[in-house]
Amino acid sequence: VITGPCSIETEEQIRAVVAHCVENDIKMMRGGVFKPRSSPYAFRGLGLDGLKLWHEIASEAGIKIVTEVMQTSQIEEMYPYVDVYQVGARNSQNFNLLDELGKVDKAVMIKRGISGTIEELLQSAEYVFSGGNEKLILCERGIRTYERASRNTLDLNAIPILKAKSHLPVIVDPSHGIGIRAYVPQMALAGVMSGADGIIYESHAVPEKAYSDGQQTLDFAQSARLASWIRESFAMRKGFDLL
């Protein structure tokens, strides 16, 4: 289970989310300090200073950090403060970035492109792998289709296919996958039952006040319930011979 806000906003917010993770035995926290936004006027993150503050607070609590790297120049400066480099959907075919991440000895989570195919996601992973970094995680986060009832279309078909085509762990992001808070838990549990190795979702103390993606973010009470349900679902899945 990986959870946290879309954007790292303030020290108070970091401490609240870290405390939530500790209380619910969640070992990894997601969040963005460099944010690729559709509008140049939207909040774009606290940058490296925010990451340093986050790392200081999270490391004291034993929480690992998953955060997005957007360009090659950020890799080295982020290195001391990050546990998993996230390659976002918009950068999943940024081959220069993927090449450079192949040279680091930390895990890299690659999200599927906004309209990317399963094969393209695997080829993106191959770029990192061919550079020598075998610490790879694949993430299904929904793809853009003609359907407008949800933010994206979460492609659960991809989970067993990716598991069959590679040896890599596969996780599901239901927050971006459906983009509607009320349905994130259902899609998270569907991801587990589809064979995913983990779930990454967004949480915030007060989602309505989040700087970004509040409409798809769970509050702490909802997040605590979901984390418990996810663990129960993994335990239940162990009994299914087909999985």
ABEGO torsion letter per residue (X at the ends): XBBEBABBABAAAAAAAAAAAAAAGBABBBEBABBBBABAABBAEAEAAAAAAAAAAAAAAGBBBBBBBABAAAAAAAAAABABBBBBAAAAABAAAAAAAAABABBBBBBBBAABBAAAAAAAAAAAAAAGBABBBBBBAEBBBABAABABBBBAAAAAAAAAABABBBBBBAAAAAGBAAAAAAAAAAAAAAGBABBBBBBBABAAABABGAAABBBAAAAAAAAAAAAAAAAAAAABAAX
